Amino acid sequence: MPRRVTMPGADELFRPTTKPAKGDAATSDAPVDSGRVKHDEKMTVYLTAEELLAIEQARLQLRAELGRTVDRGRFVRAAIAEALADLDARGTDSDVARRLSGA
């Protein structure tokens, strides 16, 4: 006869464990900047194992040096923004244009 395990529901798992103090950031009207942004579009990119490992190592380095957790998506979006800004400012002399031209 199989044993049935009773698991708590989502309300029980994700309930607040403490009450926020007065003046706490959770109770103030000011938004808390978590750095997370809702994105409407998705793009799939395939990486080599070495590229993915390099991204993970860079992410961990930033965590160690800046004391901030940076997920892979935020890291990649920041790198893309940097490459696009460089392309806009320097055109074909930009780092990304030179990489793509094979120079």
Residue frames as qw, qx, qy, qz and C-alpha x, y, z in Angstrom:
[[0.000, 0.889, 0.458, 0.000, 0.00, 0.00, 0.00],
 [0.439, 0.442, -0.034, 0.782, 1.62, 3.31, -1.09],
 [0.313, -0.568, -0.424, 0.632, 2.13, 5.97, 1.54],
 [0.193, 0.814, 0.315, 0.448, 0.66, 9.35, 0.81],
 [0.432, -0.203, -0.254, 0.841, 2.69, 12.32, 1.93],
 [0.028, 0.906, 0.421, -0.024, 0.77, 15.48, 2.76],
 [0.474, 0.136, 0.053, 0.868, 2.49, 18.57, 1.39],
 [0.005, -0.622, -0.343, 0.704, 1.70, 22.13, 2.42],
 [0.453, 0.762, 0.435, 0.157, -0.07, 24.33, -0.10],
 [0.459, 0.478, 0.057, 0.747, 1.41, 27.36, -1.84],
 [0.276, -0.834, -0.074, -0.472, -0.23, 29.74, 0.65],
 [0.795, -0.599, 0.037, 0.091, 1.51, 28.00, 3.50],
 [0.811, 0.047, 0.101, 0.575, 4.88, 27.82, 1.73],
 [0.367, 0.413, 0.128, 0.824, 4.96, 31.45, 0.64],
 [0.339, -0.868, -0.349, -0.102, 3.38, 33.14, 3.63],
 [0.129, 0.756, -0.355, 0.535, 5.24, 36.00, 5.34],
 [0.714, -0.196, -0.594, 0.316, 7.11, 34.75, 8.38],
 [0.316, -0.337, -0.376, 0.803, 7.49, 38.12, 10.09],
 [0.121, 0.900, 0.418, -0.022, 5.45, 41.29, 10.24],
 [0.484, 0.465, -0.004, 0.741, 7.22, 44.29, 8.67],
 [0.333, -0.482, -0.382, 0.715, 8.20, 47.04, 11.10],
 [0.188, 0.927, 0.278, -0.169, 6.81, 50.55, 10.70],
 [0.062, 0.893, -0.323, -0.306, 8.83, 52.57, 8.20],
 [0.631, -0.174, 0.694, 0.300, 10.24, 49.37, 6.74],
 [0.084, 0.313, -0.576, -0.750, 10.91, 49.39, 2.97],
 [0.006, -0.253, -0.939, -0.231, 8.21, 46.77, 2.51],
 [0.000, 0.699, 0.663, -0.267, 5.56, 49.09, 3.95],
 [0.055, -0.550, 0.061, 0.831, 6.69, 52.38, 2.43],
 [0.610, 0.689, 0.264, -0.287, 5.14, 53.77, -0.73],
 [0.141, 0.751, -0.542, -0.349, 8.54, 54.03, -2.45],
 [0.948, 0.251, -0.154, -0.123, 9.19, 51.23, -4.94],
 [0.637, -0.540, 0.509, 0.207, 12.05, 48.90, -4.12],
 [0.530, 0.680, -0.430, -0.269, 14.54, 48.59, -7.00],
 [0.854, -0.217, 0.471, 0.037, 15.37, 44.94, -7.40],
 [0.070, -0.505, 0.657, 0.554, 16.80, 45.44, -10.87],
 [0.342, 0.235, 0.895, 0.162, 14.25, 43.06, -12.30],
 [0.339, 0.352, -0.158, -0.858, 12.27, 44.21, -15.32],
 [0.718, 0.330, 0.579, -0.199, 9.39, 42.50, -17.09],
 [0.038, -0.372, 0.649, 0.663, 10.40, 41.54, -20.60],
 [0.712, 0.388, 0.214, -0.544, 7.92, 41.00, -23.40],
 [0.732, 0.547, -0.364, -0.178, 10.19, 39.32, -25.93],
 [0.796, -0.389, 0.455, 0.087, 12.34, 36.21, -25.82],
 [0.554, 0.684, -0.460, -0.117, 15.41, 35.22, -27.79],
 [0.942, -0.253, 0.200, 0.094, 17.19, 31.89, -27.63],
 [0.269, 0.812, -0.518, 0.000, 20.97, 31.89, -27.96],
 [0.987, -0.070, -0.090, 0.116, 23.10, 28.77, -28.16],
 [0.110, -0.867, 0.479, -0.083, 26.50, 28.89, -26.45],
 [0.682, 0.271, -0.655, 0.179, 29.47, 26.59, -26.29],
 [0.757, -0.502, -0.375, 0.186, 30.27, 25.03, -22.94],
 [0.552, -0.032, -0.157, 0.819, 33.28, 27.34, -22.67],
 [0.055, -0.445, -0.156, -0.880, 31.18, 30.47, -23.30],
 [0.624, -0.610, -0.349, -0.341, 28.61, 29.45, -20.70],
 [0.763, -0.342, -0.310, 0.452, 31.36, 28.67, -18.19],
 [0.355, 0.181, -0.053, 0.916, 32.94, 32.09, -18.85],
 [0.319, -0.568, -0.230, -0.723, 29.58, 33.79, -18.21],
 [0.761, -0.544, -0.351, -0.031, 29.13, 31.85, -14.97],
 [0.679, -0.153, -0.231, 0.680, 32.66, 32.73, -13.83],
 [0.118, 0.355, 0.053, 0.926, 32.10, 36.42, -14.64],
 [0.521, -0.606, -0.327, -0.504, 28.79, 36.35, -12.79],
 [0.794, -0.462, -0.318, 0.237, 30.43, 34.81, -9.71],
 [0.514, 0.078, -0.123, 0.845, 33.29, 37.33, -9.91],
 [0.145, -0.510, -0.146, -0.836, 30.79, 40.20, -9.92],
 [0.698, -0.589, -0.346, -0.215, 29.00, 38.63, -6.98],
 [0.766, -0.283, -0.266, 0.512, 32.26, 38.34, -5.04],
 [0.401, 0.093, -0.025, 0.911, 33.56, 41.81, -5.89],
 [0.198, -0.378, -0.173, -0.888, 30.32, 43.82, -5.91],
 [0.130, 0.085, 0.796, -0.584, 28.40, 41.82, -3.36],
 [0.597, 0.292, 0.088, -0.742, 25.38, 41.65, -5.70],
 [0.570, 0.139, 0.805, 0.081, 23.72, 38.64, -7.19],
 [0.365, 0.510, -0.322, -0.709, 23.53, 39.01, -10.95],
 [0.799, 0.195, 0.560, -0.100, 21.62, 36.41, -12.92],
 [0.508, 0.001, 0.618, 0.600, 22.73, 35.32, -16.39],
 [0.271, 0.746, 0.549, 0.260, 19.90, 37.18, -18.12],
 [0.138, -0.972, -0.058, 0.180, 20.81, 40.51, -16.52],
 [0.512, -0.501, 0.454, 0.530, 24.48, 39.90, -17.28],
 [0.466, 0.262, 0.658, 0.531, 23.78, 39.18, -20.96],
 [0.142, 0.884, 0.422, 0.140, 21.38, 42.14, -21.29],
 [0.293, -0.880, 0.122, 0.354, 24.02, 44.46, -19.78],
 [0.510, -0.258, 0.580, 0.580, 26.64, 43.14, -22.21],
 [0.371, 0.553, 0.629, 0.401, 24.27, 43.63, -25.15],
 [0.029, -0.968, -0.240, 0.073, 23.46, 47.18, -24.03],
 [0.410, -0.699, 0.328, 0.486, 27.17, 47.94, -23.77],
 [0.493, 0.041, 0.663, 0.562, 27.87, 46.51, -27.25],
 [0.248, 0.753, 0.552, 0.259, 24.95, 48.48, -28.78],
 [0.167, -0.953, -0.052, 0.246, 26.09, 51.72, -27.13],
 [0.461, -0.480, 0.494, 0.560, 29.63, 51.18, -28.41],
 [0.433, 0.337, 0.686, 0.477, 28.30, 50.43, -31.91],
 [0.102, 0.907, 0.403, 0.062, 26.16, 53.56, -31.82],
 [0.271, -0.895, 0.130, 0.331, 29.08, 55.73, -30.65],
 [0.286, -0.589, 0.601, 0.459, 31.89, 54.32, -32.80],
 [0.732, 0.507, -0.159, -0.427, 30.16, 52.55, -35.68],
 [0.918, 0.298, -0.258, 0.045, 32.45, 50.20, -37.60],
 [0.280, 0.564, -0.607, 0.484, 35.31, 51.04, -35.21],
 [0.681, -0.470, 0.271, -0.493, 33.34, 49.50, -32.31],
 [0.282, -0.373, 0.880, -0.088, 34.52, 46.30, -30.67],
 [0.685, 0.252, 0.634, -0.256, 31.48, 44.34, -31.79],
 [0.638, 0.725, -0.069, -0.251, 31.82, 45.49, -35.43],
 [0.154, 0.686, -0.708, -0.063, 35.50, 44.50, -35.46],
 [0.467, -0.163, 0.852, -0.172, 34.71, 41.08, -33.97],
 [0.713, 0.453, 0.466, -0.264, 31.99, 40.47, -36.55],
 [0.527, 0.785, -0.254, -0.205, 34.20, 41.60, -39.44],
 [0.972, 0.044, -0.061, 0.224, 36.84, 39.08, -38.39],
 [0.328, 0.765, -0.313, 0.458, 39.48, 41.72, -37.66]]
